Amino acid sequence: MDSQVLVALGLSLVGGLSTSLGALFVILNPSPNLKMLGLLQGFAAGLMLSISFLDLAHNAINSIGFLKGNLWFFGGVLFFAIIANFIPEPNLIPGSDVKSKKKYGDEGGKDILKKHRRQVMFSGIITAIGISLHNFPEGMAVFLGSVKGLRVGLNLALAIALHNIPEGVAVALPIYFATESKWQAFKLATLSGLAEPLGVVLVAYLFPSSLNPEILEGLLASVGGVMAFLTLHEMLPLAFDYAGQKQAVKAVFLGMMFMSASLYFLEISLPGDISL
């Protein structure tokens, strides 16, 4: 079990610290390409959907039956739908005034930011809290996937890592505008990502050292439900907003193709029944 926790921690750190990449994207380029972020979010959404339906839910249904697999899956959907009502929605742009500017460095934009500095700072802090809360169940998902096998843990970590880059932007952008401090923007974005390995530690102590295989498959089906809800509720709308519907849909299917290929090749090299 110790090795499972260590590997899950390593995988979740990769995913969680991807928020730092998003912060770097902001502080090294104060006018980030939002279309590129939207495409990245669409690609990550495709990864998530493939994992949810073609891997986690599919395997659970094959292992524990159609009815039980679906009950666990939609239980995960319902659980995260309830949780989502209490989590602030992350936005890549802190406010409509900032969003409406063509260039962030123009004089009018500076005046707006000075007038609304506190509001923008508050927006960044709320977004950081919301993303941190999102990252807890993502860390739990990586741990449960790692218990199932290295292949599942790797796929989840990859999808979550790509998903977390735009989330790092969502935190760093308003903080950078409000404080004009690259370090503060980078620090807060990184801290919000570290909630993911904390989720690993939490679930490692909540569950016994040996899980019943049927319960493990059910929990993984629930993780699939959580990931599906997260994708459809939050990731796709952001992808549509910033990349446009047509381009975002293309990115989604590209992500699904990529993850399908990943599932195939990892299945060959790391069979799903090999636990850590």
Secondary structure, 3 states (H helix, E strand, C coil): CHHHHHHHHHHHHHHHCHHHHHHHHHHCCCCCCHHHHHHHHHHHHHHHHHHHHHHHHHHHHHHHCHHHHHHHHHHHHHHHHHHHCCCCCCCCCCCHHHHCCCCCCCHHHHHHHHHCHHHHHHHHHHHHHHHHHHHHHHHHHHHHHHHHCHHHHHHHHHHHHHHHHHHHHHHHHHHHHHHCCHHHHHHHHHHHHCHHHHHHHHHHHHCCCCCCHHHHHHHHHHHHHHHHHHHHHHHHHHHHHHHCHHHHHHHHHHHHHHHHHHHHHHHHHCCCCCCC
